[in-house]
Amino acid sequence: MSPIRFIPLYMERVWGGREFKRFLGRKLPGEAPIGEAWEMVDREEAQSVVADGPLQGKTLHDLWTNHRAEIFGAHHTQSGSRFPLLCKLLDARDRLSVQVHPPAVVAPQLRGEPKTEMWYFLACQPGSTIYAGLAPGTTRTSFEAALHDGTVENCLHVLATREGDSIFIPSGRLHAIGAGNLIVEIQQNSDTTYRVFDWNRSGLDGKPRALHPAESMLSTDFADFAPRSEHVETGVVAGCENFRVEKRLIEGPETLHEPGDFAIVTVVEGAVRCGDDVFRIGDFFLLAAGGGVQTSPGSTGRCAVLVTTIPRTA
């Protein structure tokens, strides 16, 4: 089976820009700042659609519901009624709000969904940073005080970013993306985010965006101090019960997915050829379990991809 590509869903965000057009050469709607491209999503309010080929027009939900064994593999038959991952690109021209996602033990009482994610930095402007975890010495009491007096930034751990770095963001970890970062995000299929602090900005409608202090206090891991980013040339970039992301260099023809299983491939350097298609930096495509398509360099120079899989449940 040929690689499956989906039509991206572009999301306007107050902190976004037009970097998907400038850096990736994409055609964007309108002139508003675009902060997110949802590349693979299966949610009631947002649905990926196959862009071309024999499955053109089918939704990701249809593939997951009616063609699961053929496309995703028989090992995932117990993995829930919706595709369990949400894959995105993020364009942060301004810094995002400070956020936290609820852990699984907290989410039900807040009527939310747990959300663990990872970020891979595709492009970074000089001096770009992220915020992740707590600064050493921060306590629950001092953080709660900072929520009230507007000094949350002093409680956060700050890390410089560079292309090729990555960081794991488990549920419960405070985080914010700083300006100047273009990011690949792989996450649980969840859209529950509690906004802790938003730098006193207004939203696209000119009004201050809502904050969630009570939910944030319940969700935050107050033992999570100064996490580190990683720089992996080849090998596992992130792994947990929800997903596994591996970075692979493409130097010749090879098969990127295991027999009987699927893989999501994201080009992060150069270009790769898969079947009759050439995919370039920032492109996502799905290799079906029932196929044996080989991937090879699509141009001269270094070619690298992220290969995302779901741990087998059976």
C-alpha positions in Angstrom: 0.0 0.0 0.0 1.3 3.5 -0.9 2.1 6.0 1.9 -1.0 7.8 3.2 -1.0 11.5 3.6 -3.6 13.7 5.2 -4.8 17.3 4.6 -3.5 19.5 7.4 -6.0 21.5 9.5 -4.6 25.0 10.2 -5.5 26.7 13.5 -5.3 30.5 14.1 -3.5 31.4 17.3 -2.6 34.7 18.8 1.0 33.5 19.2 1.3 32.1 15.7 2.7 33.4 12.5 3.2 32.5 8.8 6.3 30.3 9.2 4.6 27.3 7.7 4.6 29.3 4.4 8.0 30.9 4.7 10.0 27.9 6.0 8.0 24.9 4.8 6.5 26.4 1.6 2.9 25.7 2.5 -0.1 27.4 1.2 -1.9 28.9 4.2 -5.5 30.2 4.5 -6.1 34.0 4.9 -3.6 36.4 6.5 -4.2 35.6 10.3 -1.4 34.2 12.4 -1.4 30.4 12.1 0.0 28.6 15.2 -0.9 25.0 14.6 -1.1 22.5 11.8 -3.0 19.4 12.9 -1.5 16.7 10.7 -3.2 13.7 12.1 -6.3 14.0 14.3 -9.3 11.9 15.1 -11.7 13.9 17.3 -15.3 14.8 17.2 -14.5 18.4 16.6 -11.6 17.9 14.2 -11.0 15.1 11.6 -8.1 14.4 9.3 -9.0 13.4 5.7 -6.8 11.4 3.3 -5.4 13.8 0.7 -5.0 11.5 -2.3 -4.6 7.9 -3.5 -7.2 5.1 -3.3 -8.3 6.2 0.2 -8.8 9.8 -0.8 -11.6 11.5 1.1 -11.7 8.9 3.9 -11.3 10.2 7.5 -8.8 9.0 10.0 -11.7 7.9 12.1 -13.0 5.8 9.3 -9.7 4.1 8.8 -9.3 3.5 12.5 -12.8 2.2 12.9 -13.3 0.1 9.7 -9.8 -0.7 8.5 -7.8 -1.0 11.7 -6.2 -4.4 11.2 -5.3 -3.7 7.6 -3.9 -0.3 8.0 -2.7 -0.1 11.7 -2.2 -3.8 12.5 -4.0 -6.4 14.5 -2.0 -5.6 17.6 -4.0 -2.4 18.1 -7.5 -3.8 18.2 -7.9 -2.9 21.9 -6.6 0.7 21.6 -9.9 2.5 21.9 -12.6 3.9 19.6 -10.5 6.8 18.3 -7.0 7.0 17.0 -5.0 7.6 20.2 -2.5 10.1 19.0 -2.7 13.7 17.7 0.3 14.9 15.6 0.9 18.6 15.0 3.3 21.3 13.9 3.5 24.4 16.0 4.7 27.8 14.9 5.4 30.0 17.9 6.3 33.5 16.8 5.3 34.8 20.2 5.5 32.8 23.4 2.6 30.6 24.4 0.8 30.8 27.7 2.1 28.8 30.6 0.1 25.6 30.6 -0.4 22.2 32.3 -2.3 19.1 31.3 -4.0 16.9 33.9 -2.5 13.6 34.8 -4.7 10.5 34.4 -5.4 10.3 38.2 -6.7 13.9 38.2 -8.4 14.3 34.8 -11.7 12.5 35.6 -12.5 14.8 38.6 -11.8 17.8 36.3 -13.8 16.3 33.5 -10.8 16.5 31.3 -8.5 14.2 29.3 -4.9 13.4 30.3 -2.3 14.6 27.9 1.4 13.6 27.6 3.4 15.0 24.6 6.8 15.5 23.2 8.4 18.3 21.3 11.0 18.1 18.5 12.5 21.4 17.5 12.5 21.7 13.7 13.8 25.3 13.5 14.8 27.8 16.2 15.7 31.4 16.0 18.8 32.5 17.9 18.1 33.0 21.6 14.8 31.0 21.5 13.8 29.3 24.7 11.1 27.1 26.3 9.8 26.9 29.9 9.5 23.4 31.3 9.0 22.3 34.9 9.6 24.3 38.1 12.6 26.3 39.0 14.5 24.8 41.9 13.2 26.0 45.3 9.6 26.5 44.1 7.0 25.1 46.5 3.3 24.7 46.2 2.8 27.6 48.5 5.2 30.0 46.6 3.7 29.0 43.3 0.1 29.6 44.5 1.3 33.1 45.7 2.8 33.7 42.3 -0.5 32.9 40.6 -2.1 35.7 42.6 0.6 38.4 42.2 1.5 37.8 38.6 5.1 36.5 39.1 4.7 32.9 37.7 7.6 33.4 35.3 10.0 33.4 38.3 8.8 29.9 39.2 9.6 28.3 35.9 12.6 26.5 34.6 13.9 28.0 31.3 15.8 26.1 28.7 17.5 27.3 25.5 16.4 25.5 22.3 18.3 24.5 19.2 17.3 22.6 16.0 17.3 18.8 16.6 16.7 19.1 20.4 13.6 17.4 21.9 11.9 17.3 25.3 9.3 15.1 26.9 6.3 16.8 28.5 4.4 14.4 30.7 1.0 15.3 32.1 1.5 17.5 35.2 4.6 19.3 33.9 4.2 23.1 33.7 5.4 24.3 30.2 5.3 27.1 27.7 6.9 27.5 24.3 9.0 30.6 23.8 9.0 32.8 20.7 10.9 31.7 17.6 10.4 27.9 17.7 8.9 25.7 15.0 8.1 22.3 16.6 6.9 18.8 15.8 4.5 17.7 18.5 3.4 14.1 19.1 0.8 13.8 21.9 -2.0 11.8 23.3 -5.3 12.4 21.6 -6.5 15.1 24.0 -7.3 18.8 23.8 -7.5 19.5 27.6 -5.2 22.4 28.5 -5.3 24.5 31.7 -3.9 28.0 31.1 -1.8 29.0 34.2 -0.5 32.4 33.0 -0.7 34.3 29.7 1.8 37.2 30.1 -1.2 39.6 30.4 -2.0 39.4 26.7 -5.3 39.7 24.9 -6.7 37.1 22.6 -7.6 37.5 18.9 -10.9 39.0 20.0 -9.1 41.7 22.1 -10.2 40.3 25.4 -7.9 38.6 28.0 -7.9 34.9 27.7 -9.4 32.8 30.5 -7.0 31.3 33.1 -7.6 28.1 35.1 -5.8 28.5 38.5 -7.8 26.0 40.5 -7.4 23.2 37.8 -3.7 24.2 37.4 -3.0 23.7 41.1 -4.7 20.3 41.1 -2.8 19.2 37.9 0.7 20.5 38.5 3.5 18.1 39.6 5.2 20.1 42.3 8.1 17.6 42.5 9.1 18.3 38.8 12.2 20.5 38.9 14.5 21.6 36.0 14.0 18.9 33.4 16.5 18.7 30.6 16.1 18.6 26.8 17.9 16.0 24.7 19.8 16.0 21.4 19.5 12.6 19.8 21.2 12.0 16.4 19.8 8.6 16.0 17.7 6.4 18.3 14.7 6.9 20.6 13.7 10.5 21.1 10.7 9.8 23.4 9.0 6.8 24.7 6.1 6.1 27.0 3.0 3.9 27.2 1.3 6.2 24.7 3.9 6.5 21.9 7.4 5.9 20.8 9.3 8.3 18.7 12.6 7.3 17.0 14.9 9.5 14.9 16.3 7.7 11.9 18.9 8.8 9.3 17.9 7.7 5.7 21.1 6.8 3.8 19.7 4.2 1.5 16.5 2.1 0.8 15.0 0.8 4.1 11.7 -0.2 5.6 10.7 2.1 8.5 7.9 0.1 10.0 7.8 -3.3 11.6 6.0 -6.2 9.9 2.3 -6.1 10.7 2.5 -2.7 12.3 2.1 0.9 11.1 4.3 4.0 11.5 3.9 7.7 11.2 6.9 9.3 9.5 7.8 13.0 9.8 10.6 14.4 7.7 12.9 16.6 9.9 15.9 17.0 7.6 16.2 16.9 3.8 13.7 14.9 1.7 12.8 11.3 1.4 11.2 9.2 -1.4 8.5 6.7 -0.5 6.9 4.9 -3.4 6.3 7.5 -6.1 6.1 10.4 -3.6 8.8 12.7 -2.3 8.3 14.1 1.2 10.1 17.2 2.4 10.9 18.8 5.8 7.7 19.1 7.9 5.8 16.5 5.9 3.9 13.7 7.7 2.8 10.4 6.1 1.5 7.1 7.4 2.9 3.7 6.4 0.2 1.0 6.6 0.8 -2.3 8.4 -0.3 -4.1 5.3 2.4 -2.5 3.1 6.1 -3.0 2.6 7.0 0.3 1.0 10.7 1.3 1.2 11.9 4.8 2.0 15.0 6.2 0.5 16.7 9.6 0.3 14.8 12.0 -2.0 17.7 14.4 -2.6 21.4 14.7 -2.0 22.6 15.6 1.5 21.5 14.5 5.0 18.0 13.0 5.3 16.4 12.3 8.7 12.9 11.4 9.9 11.0 10.8 13.1 9.2 7.4 13.2 6.3 7.4 15.6 4.6 4.2 16.7 2.1 3.1 19.4 3.2 0.4 21.9 1.4 -2.8 21.2 -1.5 -3.7 23.4 -1.8 -7.3 22.3 
